[in-house]
Amino acid sequence: MSYLITGCLFFATAIAEIIGCYLPYLYLRKGGSIWLLVPAAISLMLFVWLLTLHPAASGRVYAAYGGAYVIVALLWLRIVDGVKLSTMDYLGAAITLLGMSIIIWGWKST
């Protein structure tokens, strides 16, 4: 699996997880409709399925996925919540992306 496809798959997985958690948040904390829980459950099922598509051992997948999750969460913070990101947010995202990349590159060597 190419690095580009792996990265895109991680980011799609993170979006599915965040949506699956955000919709119940809207229901529980913001007075949203209980029907938000249906697409939330579907999104979380998609999240789990997407994690199974990687060819590496599950622990490596979860470790590398964490990096993609951090970056998508910061993008969510900026785009959905409207919070301006700080220099430390960008630095942390860059370091996280580097760590994720190192783990993914290591898949080929094991």
FIPA-601028 format. One record per residue (C-alpha): residue number from 1; residue in one letter; x, z, y. Coordinates in Angstrom, 1 decimal. Each point is the difference from the previous one (the first is absolute). Example, Ala and Ser with C-alpha at 12.3 -4.5 7.8 and 13.67 -1.06 7.14 Angstrom:
2
[atom 1,'a',[12.3,7.8,-4.5]]
[atom 2,'s',[1.4,-0.7,3.4]]
***
This chain:
110
[atom 1,'m',[0.0,0.0,0.0]]
[atom 2,'s',[1.5,-1.0,3.3]]
[atom 3,'y',[0.8,2.6,2.7]]
[atom 4,'l',[-2.5,-1.6,2.4]]
[atom 5,'i',[-2.8,0.2,-2.5]]
[atom 6,'t',[0.9,3.5,-0.9]]
[atom 7,'g',[0.0,1.0,3.7]]
[atom 8,'c',[-3.3,-1.6,0.7]]
[atom 9,'l',[-1.5,1.6,-3.1]]
[atom 10,'f',[1.2,3.4,1.2]]
[atom 11,'f',[-1.5,-0.5,3.5]]
[atom 12,'a',[-3.4,-1.2,-1.5]]
[atom 13,'t',[0.1,3.1,-2.2]]
[atom 14,'a',[0.6,2.3,3.0]]
[atom 15,'i',[-2.9,-1.6,1.9]]
[atom 16,'a',[-2.3,0.5,-2.9]]
[atom 17,'e',[1.0,3.6,-0.3]]
[atom 18,'i',[-0.3,0.8,3.7]]
[atom 19,'i',[-3.5,-1.7,0.2]]
[atom 20,'g',[-1.0,1.9,-3.1]]
[atom 21,'c',[0.9,3.3,1.7]]
[atom 22,'y',[-1.1,-0.9,3.5]]
[atom 23,'l',[-3.6,-0.8,-0.9]]
[atom 24,'p',[-0.7,3.4,-1.5]]
[atom 25,'y',[1.7,1.5,3.1]]
[atom 26,'l',[-2.6,-1.9,2.1]]
[atom 27,'y',[-2.8,1.4,-2.1]]
[atom 28,'l',[1.2,3.6,-0.2]]
[atom 29,'r',[1.5,0.5,3.5]]
[atom 30,'k',[-1.6,-2.6,2.2]]
[atom 31,'g',[-3.7,0.0,-1.2]]
[atom 32,'g',[0.2,-3.4,-1.7]]
[atom 33,'s',[-2.5,-1.2,-2.6]]
[atom 34,'i',[0.4,1.2,-3.6]]
[atom 35,'w',[0.0,-3.7,-0.9]]
[atom 36,'l',[3.6,-0.1,1.3]]
[atom 37,'l',[1.0,1.7,-3.3]]
[atom 38,'v',[-0.9,-3.1,-2.0]]
[atom 39,'p',[2.6,-2.4,1.6]]
[atom 40,'a',[2.4,3.0,0.1]]
[atom 41,'a',[-0.3,0.3,-3.8]]
[atom 42,'i',[0.5,-3.7,-0.4]]
[atom 43,'s',[3.0,0.0,2.2]]
[atom 44,'l',[1.6,2.9,-1.9]]
[atom 45,'m',[-0.6,-1.9,-3.3]]
[atom 46,'l',[1.7,-3.0,1.5]]
[atom 47,'f',[2.9,2.2,1.1]]
[atom 48,'v',[0.5,1.3,-3.6]]
[atom 49,'w',[-0.3,-3.5,-1.5]]
[atom 50,'l',[2.5,-1.4,2.5]]
[atom 51,'l',[2.6,2.7,-0.9]]
[atom 52,'t',[-0.2,-1.2,-3.6]]
[atom 53,'l',[1.1,-3.6,0.9]]
[atom 54,'h',[3.7,1.0,0.5]]
[atom 55,'p',[2.4,-0.7,-2.9]]
[atom 56,'a',[2.1,3.1,0.6]]
[atom 57,'a',[-0.3,3.5,-1.4]]
[atom 58,'s',[-2.9,1.9,1.6]]
[atom 59,'g',[2.3,2.6,1.7]]
[atom 60,'r',[2.0,-2.7,1.7]]
[atom 61,'v',[-3.1,-1.7,1.1]]
[atom 62,'y',[-1.4,3.2,1.5]]
[atom 63,'a',[3.2,0.8,1.8]]
[atom 64,'a',[0.3,-3.5,1.5]]
[atom 65,'y',[-3.7,-0.1,0.8]]
[atom 66,'g',[0.4,3.2,2.1]]
[atom 67,'g',[2.1,-2.0,2.5]]
[atom 68,'a',[-2.6,-2.7,0.4]]
[atom 69,'y',[-2.7,2.7,0.4]]
[atom 70,'v',[1.9,1.7,2.9]]
[atom 71,'i',[0.3,-3.3,1.8]]
[atom 72,'v',[-3.6,-1.0,-0.5]]
[atom 73,'a',[-1.1,3.5,1.1]]
[atom 74,'l',[1.9,-0.3,3.2]]
[atom 75,'l',[-1.5,-3.5,0.6]]
[atom 76,'w',[-3.5,1.6,-0.6]]
[atom 77,'l',[0.8,2.8,2.4]]
[atom 78,'r',[0.9,-2.6,2.7]]
[atom 79,'i',[-2.8,-2.6,-0.7]]
[atom 80,'v',[-2.9,2.0,-1.2]]
[atom 81,'d',[0.6,3.4,1.7]]
[atom 82,'g',[1.5,-1.5,3.1]]
[atom 83,'v',[3.0,2.4,0.1]]
[atom 84,'k',[3.2,-1.3,1.6]]
[atom 85,'l',[2.9,0.2,-2.5]]
[atom 86,'s',[3.1,1.9,1.0]]
[atom 87,'t',[3.6,-1.0,-0.4]]
[atom 88,'m',[0.2,2.5,-2.8]]
[atom 89,'d',[-3.0,-1.7,-1.7]]
[atom 90,'y',[1.9,-3.3,0.1]]
[atom 91,'l',[3.2,1.5,-1.2]]
[atom 92,'g',[-1.7,1.8,-2.9]]
[atom 93,'a',[-1.7,-3.2,-1.0]]
[atom 94,'a',[3.3,-1.9,0.1]]
[atom 95,'i',[1.7,2.6,-2.2]]
[atom 96,'t',[-3.0,0.1,-2.4]]
[atom 97,'l',[0.0,-3.8,-0.3]]
[atom 98,'l',[3.8,0.1,-0.7]]
[atom 99,'g',[-0.6,2.6,-2.8]]
[atom 100,'m',[-2.9,-2.0,-1.4]]
[atom 101,'s',[2.2,-3.1,-0.1]]
[atom 102,'i',[2.8,1.8,-1.7]]
[atom 103,'i',[-2.3,1.2,-2.8]]
[atom 104,'i',[-1.5,-3.5,-0.4]]
[atom 105,'w',[3.4,-1.7,-0.2]]
[atom 106,'g',[1.0,2.5,-2.6]]
[atom 107,'w',[-2.8,-1.1,-2.4]]
[atom 108,'k',[2.1,-3.1,-0.9]]
[atom 109,'s',[3.0,2.1,-1.0]]
[atom 110,'t',[-1.9,2.2,-2.6]]
***
